[in-house]
Amino acid sequence: MDSVLSKIPLSARRAIEAEIITKIMVSAEKRVGDLEARAILDDAIATAAFSAGQAFASKAPGGVPSLEHFAKVLDIWQMGGALDIADIRQDETSLSFSVIRCGYVNIYRDLGIPAGLHAALSCSRDAAFAAGYSPRLSLERPETIAQGARRCAFLFRWT
C-alpha cells in the first residue's frame, strides 16, 4: 500500500487526511469530549509520523541513518510547493532551517479546517518523525506558522 501512497504528492495526502480527520474529530468530540478526542488524534498522528520516520531511515545508505541522509527529507518536504524553506545550515551535529511559507496551513485554511487543528495535523508530526528516524535525532522548534509565528524555526540535533 505504501507504494500507492508514495505516488500521491504529500500536500495532496495531507489535504485528504485533514478532511477526514476533521470529520472524525467532530464525531469524537461529541462522544468522548474535546480533550480525549484531541489526545486520540495526537497519539494517532505521532504513531503515523514515527512509522514514516522509520520507513525513511530504512532508505539510508546501508540502512544506517545519518544526519546527512536525514537532510535529504527537505527535498521531499518541499515537493509540489508544500513548503518554502530558507536559511539551511548543516554541520556534523545539526541541521537548521526556517520554513517561511507553509502550504499546509494554506490548504487547511482553504478547506475550512479549524485553526486549532493546523499544528496537530502537520507540525506535531515532525518530532515523532525524527524520533522514528533515529533515537540520535531530536528536534527543537520554538515557533510555527500554524501557531501564528511568521516562520517555523527548525533545529535538528544529532547526538
N, C-alpha and C positions, 0 to 999 in steps of 0.2 A: 504494500500500500504506500510506503514511503516514496517509491519511485513515481507514482502517480502524483502525489502531493508536491514532490520536488519540481514538477513541471509548471506548477502554478506560481506566479510571482508572489513573493512574500507579502507585499502590500495587499494584493487581492485576497490572499488567505486570511490576513488579519481582518479585512473588511467583512468577509463571510463569517469568520469566527465571532466578531464583535456583534453582528446582527443576532445570531442565535444565542450567544452568551447573555446579551441584554434581555432577551425574552425569557431565558431560563432564570436570570436574576430576579426579574419581576415576579415570576411564579414562586420562586424560592423564598423571596422576602415575605410574600403573603402567607406562606406555610410555616416558615421557621424563624422569621424576623430578619431585620436588616443585618445585625451583627453576625448571626450564624450563616446567613446566605453569603455574606462577604468573606467569612472565614473559609467556607467551602470553595468559593471562587479562587481565593488566593492560593489555597492548597492545590487545586487542580492546575492552575496556571504554573505554579512553581514546579510541580511534578512534570508537566509537559516540557517546560524550559530546561529542567535538569536533564531529561532524556535527550532533548535536542543537543545540549552541550556534550553529552556522551557520544552521540552519533557524530558530531563534528570532530571530536577528539579521535574517533576511530579512523578518520581520514588523514590524520597527521602522518608524515613520513615515518615509515617503520612502526606505525601505530603508537608512537611516543609523542605525547602532547608537548608543546613548547610555546613560549610567548611569540616566537617568530611565526609559527603556524597559526596561532590564535589570531594574530593581527590580520590575517587574510579574511577573517569574517567581516571586516569593514567593507570589503568589496561586495559581499553578499548583502549586507545590511543597506547598502546604497543603491542596489539594483532597482531599476524602474523608477528612480527618483524618490524612493521611500524616505531617505534621509539626505540632508546636506551636511557634510562633515568638514570641519576646518581644524587647523592648528594641531595636526597629528604629530606626536612626538613619541619616539620609541627608543629605549636603550635596553640593556640586558635584563633589567628587572621591572620595567614599567612600560605601559602603553597609555598615553593620554590623548584626548581629543575633545572637541566640542561639537555637539550637534547644534547647528544654527537654524535648521528648519526640519520640523518633524512632520512628514507626510501622514503619519498615523494619526496624529492629533487632528489634522485637517480632515482626514477620512471620517473619523469618529464624529467630528462636528457636523460634517455633511450628512451623516446618517442619523443625526439627532440623538446620538448616544449621550447620556448624562455625563457632564464634565467630571463628576466624582468617580467615574469608571475608567477614564482615559489612562491614568497611571497604572491601574490594576491590569488593564488589557495589554499594555506594552511595557512600560518602564519596569514593572515588577519582575519581568522575565529575565532581565539582564544579570542580576546577581546569581540567580539559580542556574542560568545558562553557564556562567563562569564556573560555578561550583561543580556542575556536571562535567565540564570540560576537564578540569583538574583540581584536586584539593590544594594545589600550589597557587591557584589563581584566585584573587579576591578583587572586589570592586568597591571603589569609593565614588559616590556621586551625590554631591550636596544639593543639587538643584536640577529640576527638569522643566521642560516646556509645558508638559502636561499638568504640572503643578503651578504654572503661572510664571515661571522664570523666562528670561529672554533666550536661554540656551540650556542644553544639558551638558554638564561638565563630567566627563568620564575619566577615571584613573583606575586602570587595572594594574595590580601588582603581582609579580611572580616571585614567590619565596621558596 
